[in-house]
Amino acid sequence: MAANASAGVSHVSDTARWVAVYRAMESERPDAIFRDPFARRLAGERGEAIVRAMPRGRAWAWPMIVRTAVMDEIILRHVNDGARAVVNLAAGLDARAYRLELPPALRWFHVDFPDVVEYVRGSLAAERPRCDLQWLSADLTDPAQLDAALRRAAAEGPALVIAEGLLIYLAPEQVATLARELAAVETVRWWLIDLGSPRLLKLMARQWGSKVAAGNAPFRFAPEEGTAFFTPFGWREAEFHSIWTESLRLKRSMPLAGLWNLLGRLRSRAVREGMLRMSGAVLLERSR
């Protein structure tokens, strides 16, 4: 994951630096809702350059910050409730294995491209993870590599799989393949993802589409049917955490959120529900 001096996203793995800056921004607040002391180091100057290159890059930190906090809560709850392994797919610069209060016996698998794994592992070499951390290199768009990584990582269970910030960059057929592969591993009981609606995808494409597409990382996946997309592959929605609703709970909303909430009450129930499900952290569970 070598950094270069140019601004903007040049590869899909660069998006991990982008989001790491947002985690650093939150961590440095006196009232931070989570602490990631490694985010600034991992993002580096390259991450800052990417955020500067994105239109309103810092202003749109709040959804990513909320997503991180909500997923932290879900992960800790399921680890406490019996998950013995966590498989973090396309883990990027995630440092949860170092920063969350995890049981030492938990097996945590950090899975990503070889250069990303090498970069994170090297950057955190002097740090001590909170659990049994394992590193796996794999291109998750290669079915053979995906299958090998999953079967090694989920050798014991029950396992929670995380795919944070991944699906939006995949084509629907690639997401379907991933869903089938995960369902084929019996020890995988839960799958934690983030999911946007077509409306959100259009908004993001207008805001940042040209920037990410130039780096061969276009926004692609936002199914019209929402979480029902996963039903044929053996998954059902167990929890949907609206990023908007959670932002209000965590006090990390966009400016004028109260006004938007008030205006939303004037709309039909169907429209309000659609707005709330524009973006969410979703926990899927096996349905068979």
N, C-alpha and C positions, 0 to 999 in steps of 0.2 A: 504493500500500500504506500508506495513512494509518493511523497508530496511533490507538487510542482508549483511554479510561481504564478501560473495563470489563474485568473479568477474564474469562478463558475464551476459547474459540474462537468468533469471530463470522463467519468465512469460511474456506474451505478454505486460502486463502493464509496464514492465521494459523498453520497448523501448521508453516510454515517458521521462524517466530520461535521456536516451541516447541523444535524440534530444534536451532536455532542456539544456544540456551542450553546444551544438552548438549555441543555442540562447544566452547563457551567453557569449560565446567566442566573438560573433559578438557585443553584447551590450557593451562589455568592450573595444572595439576599439575606438580610438579617432574619426574615420571617419565612425562610425557605420551607417548602412542603416536602422536600426530600434533599438529601445531600449526596452529591457525586463528586468527591474530591479529586477524581481522576479525569473528569470530563475535559477540563481546560487543557491538560497535558496531551490527551489523546487527540483532541480536535486540532491543536496546533495552529500556526498562522494560516495554514491552508483552509482550515475550517472557518476562521474569521473572514478570509477573503471570499469564500463562497457566500457567507451570509451577507457581506457587503454588496456582492454582485446581484443578489436576489432582490427584486422590487419589494420594498417594505419587509425586508428580510427579518429584522428584529421585531417588528410589530406583530408578526405572525408566529411568534414563539409560543404563545399561550396554548394552542391546541396540542403541541408536542409535549409541553410541560405537563399538561393535564393528563395526557395519554400515559406518560411515564409514571406519574403518581398513582393513577388508577391501576395500571398493570402491576406496579409494586405491591399494591394491596391484595390483588387477586393471587399473585404468586405466593406471597407469604401465607395467605389463608389456606391455599391448597397444600403447601408444604407442611403446614401445621396440621392439616387434616389427613395426611397420609401419603402424599406424593413422595416417592423415594428417589425419583430421578427427574431432572429438568433438562429438556433438549432445546437449546436456543438456536433456531435456524436463522441463517443470515444475520448472525449476532452482531456483526459490525464492531463498533467501539463500546458495546455494552459492558459495564463493569459491575453488574448486579452480584456476581459471585464474590466480589470483593467488598461491596458496600452494604448489602442487606444482611440482616441478622438471620443467618441460615444455620441449620444443624450441621455439625462437622461431617456426619455420615452421609449427607445428601450428595448424590452424584450429579454434577452439573456439566453439561456438554456444550462447549462453545464451538459452533459449526459455521464456517464461512470459507470464502476463497482462501487459498494458501497464503497469498501475500497479506491478506487482512489478518489472518490468524497469527502470522509471524510478527506483524507490526504490533498487535495488541499484546501478545505474549512477551515480546521484547521490551515494550514500554512499561509493562507492569512486572518485570522480572524480579524487582526488589520488593514487591508487595506480597502479602500473604493472603490467599483467598480464604473465605469463611467456611468453605466446604470442600469436597473432593472434586476439584476442577479438572476436566479432561478437555483436550483440544482436538478437534477434528477438522481436517481440510476437505472441502468438497465443493464442487460446482452443482448447486441444487437444481439447475435446469437440465442436468444430465441424469436421466432416470436411474442409470446403473450406479452412479456416485451417490445419488439420493438414497437409494435402497440400501446400499452398503453402510452409509452413515447412520441411517435410522435403525438398522438391525444391530449395529454395534452399540449405539447409544441407548437403545431401549431394551437392552438385554435383561434388565431387571425393572420391575415396575411396582406399583403403578407410576406412570410417567406423565408429566405435563410438558407439552410441546409449546414453544413460543415462536410466533412468526410476526414480530413487530416491525412495521415499516417495510414489509416484503411484498405482500400480495399485490399492492397497487402497481408494482413494476412488472408484473407477470401478465401474460395473455390468459384468457379464460381457460384454454385447454391445458396450460401449464398448472394453473390452480387446481383444475380437476385431477390432473395426474398426482399432484401433491396430496390432495384429499384422499384419493384412493390408496396411495402408498402409506399414508399415516393410518388409515383404517385397517390396513392389512397387518399392522403390527399390534398384536393383541394387548401388549403391555401399555400402549398409549391410550390413556383414558380421557384426557382433556387436551384441547387445542385452543390456545389464546392468540387472538389475532386483532388487528384493527381493520375496520371496514368502512368505506365511504359509499355514498350514493352517486348515481350518475350526475346529479346536480352539483355535488361537491367536486366531482372530477372535472366538470366544465369550469367551475370557479377556479380550481387550481391550475387548469390548463391555461386559462386567461392570464392568471397571475404569474405563473412560473414555467408554463409549458415549453416555450422556446428555449429557456435556459437548460432544462433537464433533457429535452430532446437533443440538444446539441451535444450532450454528453452521453448519448445513447442510453438514456434512462427515462423514456417517456412514461407518463402516467397512463395506465392501461386498464386496470381491473376495478370496476365498480358496478356490480351486477344489479340490474333493475329489480330482480326478485329478492335482493338483500340476502339474509342468512339462509333463505330457502334454497339458494344455489347449492348448498352443501348437503342437502337432504338426500339426493340420490347416491351419494358416496358414503353414507353411513354416519352422518353427523347431524346434530340438532342444536339449536340455540339453547343454552342453559342460562346465560346472562347477557344482557345488552346494556352497556353503560354509555349513555349519550354523552359525548364530549361537552356539549353545550350545558347539559344539566350538571355534570360533574364540575364544570368550570365555575358555576355559581356556588356549588357546595365548597369548593376549594379556594374560592375567591381569587381566581386567575382568569377572569373573563376578559373579553375584548372591551375597549372603551365603549361607553354608552350601552352596556349590556342590559341595564335596567329598562332603558327606553325600548330596546328591541323586544324585550320580554313583554312589555306593556302592549306594543303594537301587535305582537303575536296573538294576544288574547282576542283581538278583533277578527281573527281569521277562523275558518272552519276547523273542527276537530281534526279532520283528515289532513289538512294542510299543516296544522300544528304538529301532529304526530310525524308527518314526513320531514319536517324541519328538525325535529329532535333526533331523527334517525339518519340525518345527513352524514354523521360521523360518529363512530362508536368504538369502544373497546369491547370485544365480544369473546365470551367463553363458550366454545363448542364442546359438547360431550358426545361420546359414542352413542349411537342409537341402535346398534346391533352388535 
